[in-house]
Amino acid sequence: MPNSITGRLRLLFLTFFTLLIGAIALSIVAYRAEARSWHSFALLLHALIVLAALIVLWRGYLVARRHVVEPLETLGGLAQRMAEGDFAREIPAFADSESGKLAEALERLRLEAMANRRQLEDRVSRRTQELEAAFELSQEINAQLELDRLLESVTARARILMQGTAAALCLLDEDKTALHLAAGSGEGKTDRTLRQPLSAELPSRVIGQGETVVSETACANCGFLRGLRSGPYVAAPLRAGDSRLGALCVARADWAEFEPAEQAAFNLLANAAAGAIVNARLAEDRRRQAEQAAVLGERERLAEELHDSLAQTLGFLNMKCDRLQEMITAGATGDAERELAQMRGATIRAYGQVRAALTGLHAPLPEADSFASQLASCIEEMAAATALPIKLVVVDEAALALPALAQQQTLHIVREALLNVWRHAAAREARVCAEWEKGVTIFTVSDDGIGFDRDAVDETGHLGLAIMRERAERSGGRLTVDSAPGAGTRIVVRFSG
């Protein structure tokens, strides 16, 4: 009996057709027969033939269901599961040639689909890992603000990410006419003197046109790439907005091509590196500006210290010299000796103050409970040195409860203001007043001198006024000057809270 479904169905059809023809022929014979016995026999034979035909038809149905319908239902269900992504179930084999061939074809399709799926999953997994690595590297790179370390980190990470044997990072020179090797990793030269003009083929494509170039190291006219073993390389521009900073390249020695997905990940890393380079350069600029600001601040501090110490002491000594000259002329040797002793003490204090200013050592801040006595001593000293009557008026003791820094700055401001009165005001007397009003501490130094025209005096060019104002602002206060010709002068310092 044939193994093919077509052969079996053909045989069953021929049998059924033969029996059917036989039944028809017997019916015709029985119809024409005259003998009763033959007629009965013919009818019986006809019935047997019809029964046999029905049996053959049922057999054909069973054969068709077993060898056609059931295999097709099985294969259809498996095909549907494969369409839904389930490739785990193996396609069964069938003895029939047609069903067997269809099952074999579907099994080959399943195996190929499984292989393609695994390959695709592996590729997606690798690309995902590369993108995650690129993102992590970009985060790590952006956190690095020291330029030299950043460049070394970028090249090392790029080589690892792209599984290369060598990597290099080149930056544009200041005149933007050539590339110079700024960092390297792995094999190859790391000579920082390597230069390549932008007119060369590779820089013109990467920097000039902004392309990502993939080629062979043997074909590159580059001092770094020519020193490597033969293999593929990829070079991408370092771009930050519309600015191109340089180029990043990675080379391999195993002739494994750089796939498009790898090139995309490499471009992401190059863009992140460019942004990090810009940030690092800005950080370096900020550090330089901070250093310059610190230098300027130190100069201003030194100027203030020297002005408050040396200038005031020299002014004091100048007054003492005038007094001493008068005493010597008058023959008052005892008074002259006392003046010399005061001058010697002032000179020693000035030396210590200048030395402290030059070495950056500030005088200790006054204690809060001694501020009143130090303020009174300062006024007594200035009155004795200038022979100018100076009156101290403390309206409210709460005005003396200032922070230590504000106390120190107030003493400097009062001393400088009284020196200005003695030098410029031609006053008969001066007054220092301490008040506290609605949470505001007010110190006022006033005189009855000649005053001056505020509009005619440039306070920015007057070192004493400028330093007094800076001292007040530094300690949280605000200084104002009120004066007019013939109406005296008032220096007012206010501290809120």
LOKOL-347160 format. One line per 4 residues: their letters; for each residue x, y, z of C-alpha. Coordinates in pm, 1 decimal. Each point is the difference from the previous one (the first is absolute). Layout:
A	X/Y/Z  ...
! end
This chain:
MPNS	0.0/0.0/0.0  145.3/343.9/-88.6  131.6/224.7/286.7  -114.3/324.9/-154.9
ITGR	-338.2/144.5/90.6  -68.9/71.6/-366.3  59.0/-365.1/-93.9  -223.9/-129.9/276.3
LRLL	-282.6/235.3/-88.8  38.3/-83.7/-371.5  -23.6/-374.5/76.3  -305.7/49.0/221.6
FLTF	-166.2/216.3/-266.1  57.0/-262.3/-271.5  -138.5/-273.6/224.5  -305.3/205.9/86.8
FTLL	-53.8/91.6/-366.9  31.2/-367.0/-109.0  -249.3/-114.2/262.9  -236.8/277.3/-94.3
IGAI	15.4/-97.6/-372.8  -51.3/-361.0/96.1  -304.4/89.8/205.8  -147.0/195.3/-285.1
ALSI	65.5/-285.1/-245.4  -159.7/-255.5/228.8  -303.9/224.5/41.3  -38.7/15.1/-374.6
VAYR	37.9/-377.3/-32.2  -248.8/-61.2/281.1  -247.8/227.9/-164.5  13.4/-187.6/-325.1
AEAR	11.2/-353.2/145.0  -314.8/-210.2/-39.3  74.8/-267.8/253.3  -116.7/85.8/353.6
SWHS	286.4/-180.6/167.0  258.9/188.5/-200.7  -172.8/324.8/82.1  25.3/-64.4/371.8
FALL	363.6/-98.3/-30.7  76.4/314.7/-197.3  -165.9/216.7/264.3  200.7/-168.1/273.6
LHAL	318.6/43.9/-193.6  -90.5/365.7/-59.2  -51.9/54.1/368.3  336.6/-159.5/77.3
IVLA	175.2/217.9/-254.6  -160.3/318.3/139.3  102.8/-105.0/349.7  352.5/-63.0/-117.0
ALIV	2.7/341.7/-167.0  -112.3/162.3/323.1  271.0/-184.3/190.0  257.8/117.2/-253.2
LWRG	-132.3/359.8/33.1  24.0/-16.5/382.3  347.0/-140.1/-32.5  90.8/287.9/-227.4
YLVA	-131.9/246.4/257.8  208.3/-160.5/275.2  308.6/0.0/-217.4  -54.4/364.5/-95.8
RRHV	-53.0/102.1/363.5  294.4/-197.4/132.5  246.8/88.2/-272.6  -122.5/343.7/-108.6
VEPL	-226.5/181.2/246.7  170.2/-96.7/328.5  355.9/73.2/-123.5  -114.3/331.6/-143.2
ETLG	-172.3/90.1/328.9  313.7/-93.5/194.0  230.0/191.2/-230.6  -239.3/297.4/-5.0
GLAQ	-3.6/16.2/381.1  381.0/-16.5/15.0  25.6/264.8/-269.2  -229.3/226.2/204.5
RMAE	218.9/-48.2/309.6  305.2/83.2/-206.6  -175.4/314.5/-123.4  -54.9/94.8/367.3
GDFA	370.7/-43.7/72.3  -2.0/-349.9/153.0  271.4/-203.8/-172.4  64.8/-247.8/280.8
REIP	-224.5/-285.7/-121.2  154.4/-224.4/-260.7  -196.1/-76.9/-319.1  -94.8/-373.2/-1.6
AFAD	90.1/-225.2/-294.5  -268.5/-164.6/-219.2  25.9/-328.2/-194.5  -185.6/135.0/-300.9
SESG	221.8/159.4/-256.6  -210.1/317.6/-45.6  -59.5/62.2/372.3  357.2/-103.4/75.8
KLAE	143.5/250.0/-249.4  -223.8/275.5/134.9  104.0/-83.3/359.0  369.4/-5.7/-98.7
ALER	-33.5/338.9/-169.7  -177.7/144.1/302.8  266.3/-147.8/232.4  277.5/160.5/-206.6
LRLE	-189.9/326.2/15.1  -31.1/-35.4/380.0  370.7/-71.1/44.2  98.8/292.6/-222.7
AMAN	-241.6/229.3/182.5  143.2/-111.7/334.6  354.1/60.4/-120.9  -91.2/341.7/-139.5
RRQL	-180.6/85.5/320.8  297.9/-97.3/214.9  229.4/194.1/-229.6  -227.2/304.1/15.3
EDRV	-31.6/-24.4/378.4  378.1/-27.9/30.3  44.7/301.7/-225.6  -260.3/202.7/190.2
SRRT	161.6/-103.3/326.9  343.5/108.5/-123.3  -134.3/329.9/-130.6  -187.0/59.1/325.8
QELE	315.6/-70.3/197.1  196.0/233.1/-224.9  -256.0/278.0/37.7  -16.8/-51.3/376.4
AAFE	377.8/2.2/15.7  8.7/313.8/-214.6  -252.8/168.7/229.2  188.9/-100.2/313.5
LSQE	324.4/116.0/-155.3  -156.5/330.1/-100.5  -120.8/49.6/359.1  344.1/-84.3/135.0
INAQ	171.0/220.7/-257.6  -227.6/296.9/66.7  80.7/-23.5/371.7  371.6/44.4/-76.0
LELD	96.5/367.8/-3.5  378.3/-25.1/-22.4  77.7/19.7/-371.5  310.6/-222.7/-20.7
RLLE	-159.9/-280.2/201.7  -317.9/37.9/-199.9  181.1/-47.8/-331.7  181.0/-309.5/127.2
SVTA	-325.6/-143.3/134.2  -183.7/60.9/-329.3  260.0/-181.6/-211.0  27.0/-293.6/240.0
RARI	-377.3/-40.3/26.4  -50.8/32.6/-374.7  254.9/-273.4/-66.9  -168.4/-232.7/252.0
LMQG	-351.6/73.6/-126.2  88.4/-64.2/-362.5  223.9/-299.7/83.0  288.8/167.4/-177.3
TAAA	375.1/-36.0/29.9  76.6/372.4/-10.2  -180.0/331.1/39.8  100.7/362.5/-44.7
LCLL	-155.7/338.0/69.5  114.9/303.0/-199.7  -91.6/362.2/67.4  9.2/307.3/-219.4
DEDK	284.0/244.5/54.8  -80.0/352.8/113.4  26.4/128.3/-355.8  -231.5/-283.5/-117.2
TALH	226.8/-96.5/-289.0  126.4/-338.1/124.6  -76.0/-291.4/229.0  238.6/-105.4/274.7
LAAG	1.9/-327.1/191.7  -133.3/77.8/347.9  -40.8/-353.2/143.7  50.1/-362.8/-101.3
SGEG	-81.8/-346.2/135.3  124.5/-347.5/-88.6  240.3/-55.5/-286.1  157.5/268.0/-213.1
KTDR	194.5/320.5/56.5  -104.9/237.0/274.5  234.3/276.8/-107.9  -177.8/328.4/77.0
TLRQ	199.3/170.5/-275.5  -193.3/-184.6/-272.9  -174.6/251.4/-224.3  -218.3/-28.9/-307.5
PLSA	-129.8/294.1/-204.7  -372.9/34.3/-56.6  65.2/-2.5/-371.6  92.1/-373.1/16.3
ELPS	-263.9/-245.2/-122.7  -102.8/-155.4/332.6  -23.4/327.9/200.5  -180.7/172.2/-285.3
RVIG	-267.9/-271.6/0.3  -33.5/-36.6/376.9  47.3/364.0/106.6  -86.3/189.3/-316.3
QGET	-304.3/-202.0/-108.1  -94.6/-153.1/336.8  2.5/-360.1/-130.5  52.6/-320.4/193.6
VVSE	267.8/-175.5/-206.2  50.5/-377.8/-3.8  302.2/-127.5/-192.5  327.9/-193.9/32.4
TACA	302.6/120.4/190.9  228.3/-78.6/-293.7  -191.2/251.5/-212.2  10.4/283.4/253.5
NCGF	252.4/277.5/-41.9  24.0/49.5/377.5  310.0/-27.0/217.0  -190.6/-180.3/278.3
LRGL	-192.0/-247.0/-220.8  298.9/-80.2/-221.9  185.2/-131.5/304.2  -266.4/-263.2/73.4
RSGP	-49.7/-351.0/-132.1  -221.8/-32.5/-306.2  -367.3/-1.2/78.2  -316.2/209.9/-8.8
YVAA	-44.0/328.0/185.4  -284.8/240.2/69.5  44.1/375.7/46.7  -274.1/236.9/117.8
PLRA	-3.3/377.7/52.4  -18.3/149.4/347.6  -287.3/246.1/-34.3  -158.3/230.9/255.7
GDSR	-286.8/179.7/-168.2  135.3/163.6/-314.2  359.7/-12.2/126.4  238.8/-280.2/-94.2
LGAL	267.6/-58.8/259.5  194.8/-287.3/-155.3  -31.3/-370.2/-82.2  -14.0/-336.0/179.8
CVAR	108.8/-322.9/-168.8  25.3/-369.3/92.3  185.0/-271.0/-195.7  -23.2/-380.1/-0.5
ADWA	251.6/-260.7/-105.1  -233.6/-302.4/-47.9  -171.4/132.9/-315.8  -340.0/-3.5/172.6
EFEP	-203.7/263.7/-177.5  -165.9/284.9/187.3  -373.5/-64.1/-38.1  -243.3/291.4/-39.1
AEQA	-130.0/-48.6/354.2  355.7/16.0/134.2  62.5/316.9/-196.6  -316.6/153.2/150.8
AFNL	117.2/-85.5/352.7  342.7/142.5/-81.3  -154.9/325.2/-120.4  -199.4/25.7/323.8
LANA	319.8/-40.5/199.3  179.6/258.8/-214.3  -282.3/252.1/51.2  2.5/-60.3/375.1
AAGA	378.2/41.5/3.6  -27.4/329.1/-188.7  -247.9/135.2/254.1  225.7/-111.3/285.3
IVNA	301.2/171.0/-161.9  -195.5/325.5/-22.3  -100.7/-32.2/366.3  358.2/-75.7/104.3
RLAE	128.9/302.9/-187.7  -265.6/218.0/160.8  94.8/-140.4/339.7  365.5/82.5/-66.7
DRRR	-98.5/353.4/-101.1  -203.2/32.3/320.1  294.3/-127.1/204.8  231.2/253.8/-161.9
QAEQ	-254.1/275.1/57.7  -36.6/-110.9/361.8  377.7/5.6/44.5  17.7/346.2/-153.2
AAVL	-286.7/114.4/221.8  181.3/-144.5/302.6  315.5/188.3/-95.7  -195.4/323.1/-43.4
GERE	-180.3/-63.5/326.7  330.4/-53.9/177.8  134.6/321.4/-148.9  -307.3/188.3/118.5
RLAE	32.3/-156.0/345.7  364.8/95.8/14.6  -81.1/353.6/-112.6  -264.7/28.8/271.3
ELHD	227.8/-140.3/268.0  286.8/227.1/-99.1  -230.9/297.9/-22.1  -157.3/-69.0/339.5
SLAQ	330.5/-74.5/167.2  293.7/157.9/-177.3  -175.3/307.8/-141.1  -172.4/79.4/328.7
TLGF	318.7/-55.7/197.1  200.8/218.0/-239.0  -261.1/271.2/38.9  25.7/-36.6/376.3
LNMK	380.7/18.4/-15.3  -20.2/306.3/-221.2  -209.3/177.0/260.6  239.5/-109.8/272.1
CDRL	295.1/133.6/-197.1  -166.7/340.0/-22.8  -68.5/-3.6/372.6  353.4/-117.2/71.2
QEMI	146.7/280.5/-207.7  -204.5/251.9/196.7  111.6/-149.6/332.9  366.8/-0.3/-97.7
TAGA	-26.6/363.7/-111.3  -167.8/87.2/329.0  262.3/-194.1/199.7  -255.9/-240.4/153.4
TGDA	231.2/-299.1/7.8  -215.0/-200.9/240.5  -303.9/26.2/-224.2  219.9/-77.9/-302.8
EREL	118.8/-322.5/160.3  -360.4/-109.2/62.4  -84.8/78.2/-362.7  297.4/-205.7/-117.7
AQMR	-114.7/-292.5/214.8  -345.3/18.0/-155.8  153.9/18.1/-346.3  217.9/-303.2/73.0
GATI	-302.4/-201.0/113.9  -194.3/104.7/-308.3  291.2/-101.6/-221.3  17.2/-344.4/164.3
RAYG	-377.9/-46.4/-43.6  23.5/108.3/-363.8  277.9/-252.0/-63.7  -208.9/-280.7/145.4
QVRA	-307.8/106.6/-194.3  186.0/16.5/-331.0  161.5/-337.8/62.4  -337.8/-153.3/83.2
ALTG	-151.8/150.8/-314.8  279.6/-133.0/-221.0  -19.5/-349.2/147.5  -382.4/-7.0/-14.0
LHAP	-40.8/-12.7/378.2  -289.0/216.6/114.8  -13.4/161.6/337.9  -221.3/-188.6/246.6
LPEA	-361.8/107.9/0.9  -103.2/206.7/303.0  -215.8/-163.8/262.3  -357.9/124.5/24.7
DSFA	26.2/106.1/365.9  314.4/207.1/-70.7  -134.2/186.6/-301.3  -112.1/299.2/208.3
SQLA	340.6/34.9/163.7  183.2/-44.7/-333.4  -219.1/262.7/-162.6  70.1/239.7/288.0
SCIE	374.3/-73.2/-17.0  1.2/59.4/-376.3  -163.9/340.9/46.5  233.0/94.6/287.3
EMAA	303.5/-97.3/-208.7  -119.3/202.4/-300.0  -82.9/299.9/222.4  344.9/-10.8/158.1
ATAL	174.6/-36.6/-335.0  -195.4/273.8/-180.7  -63.6/237.7/291.0  -356.5/9.3/-133.9
PIKL	-286.0/-15.5/249.1  -192.4/-320.0/-75.2  -314.7/-91.9/188.7  -139.1/-355.1/26.1
VVVD	-375.6/-29.2/50.9  -160.8/-340.8/51.1  -375.0/59.4/-22.4  -89.2/-367.1/45.2
EAAL	226.5/-277.1/129.8  -176.1/-240.0/-243.8  189.6/171.1/-280.7  322.8/-158.0/129.9
ALPA	-135.1/-358.2/-28.8  136.0/-55.1/-349.5  157.1/-316.5/-144.0  376.3/-20.2/43.0
LAQQ	72.9/70.6/-368.9  -225.2/308.0/0.2  168.9/124.8/319.0  344.0/-28.5/-158.3
QTLH	-108.1/177.2/-318.5  -175.4/274.9/199.2  320.4/77.1/191.0  189.8/32.8/-330.6
IVRE	-272.3/222.6/-148.4  -10.3/229.1/306.3  377.6/36.4/5.7  16.5/75.9/-374.2
ALLN	-289.1/249.9/22.9  166.9/187.3/289.6  330.7/14.2/-190.5  -184.9/153.1/-295.8
VWRH	-153.2/257.0/236.1  345.1/95.5/128.3  157.0/8.2/-349.1  -266.0/172.1/-206.7
AAAR	-286.4/146.5/206.2  173.1/281.2/198.3  -255.7/-82.0/270.0  -11.2/130.5/355.4
EARV	-146.1/-323.4/134.2  -128.0/-342.9/-105.9  -268.4/-229.1/133.2  -49.1/-380.1/-7.5
CAEW	-352.7/-119.0/73.4  -130.4/-358.5/43.7  -377.5/-52.2/-28.2  -245.5/-286.9/-27.6
EKGV	-330.0/72.3/-169.9  -265.9/-256.9/-94.8  249.0/-282.4/-39.7  258.1/210.8/-186.8
TIFT	338.4/87.0/152.1  125.4/342.6/-109.2  351.9/137.3/42.7  53.6/364.2/-96.2
VSDD	327.4/192.6/-20.8  -72.5/372.9/-43.4  198.4/323.8/11.8  -55.2/374.5/-20.5
GIGF	261.3/52.2/-270.2  -2.6/155.6/-342.9  -173.9/-294.1/-168.9  21.4/-65.1/-373.9
DRDA	-206.4/-21.1/-315.7  -117.0/-359.0/-45.0  -39.4/43.9/-375.0  355.3/130.0/-37.2
VDET	162.4/-292.5/181.4  46.0/-336.3/-171.4  -34.4/-252.8/280.4  135.1/-281.0/-217.7
GHLG	329.1/190.3/-28.2  11.5/77.7/371.5  164.3/-306.1/152.7  -111.5/72.7/355.9
LAIM	-368.3/38.0/-87.5  5.5/-302.2/-231.3  159.4/-224.4/262.8  -241.8/119.3/271.5
RERA	-292.7/-79.7/-227.6  138.4/-348.7/-82.9  58.8/-73.0/368.4  -357.5/91.2/85.1
ERSG	-144.7/-211.8/-281.2  227.3/-295.9/82.6  -134.1/-12.7/355.5  -364.8/34.0/-107.9
GRLT	-29.4/375.2/37.4  -54.6/302.2/-220.3  201.5/323.2/5.4  -123.4/342.2/-109.8
VDSA	175.2/336.9/-13.2  -189.9/323.6/62.2  188.2/326.0/-51.4  -28.8/346.1/-146.5
PGAG	241.7/294.6/-21.0  8.1/182.0/336.7  -241.5/-250.4/165.5  240.1/-265.5/125.0
TRIV	-3.3/-371.4/-83.5  -190.7/-302.4/133.6  119.8/-358.4/-59.4  -287.3/-240.0/82.9
VRFS	28.2/-379.0/20.7  -316.5/-207.7/44.2  -20.0/-368.8/95.7  -343.3/-162.4/-29.2
G	-112.4/-278.4/229.9
! end
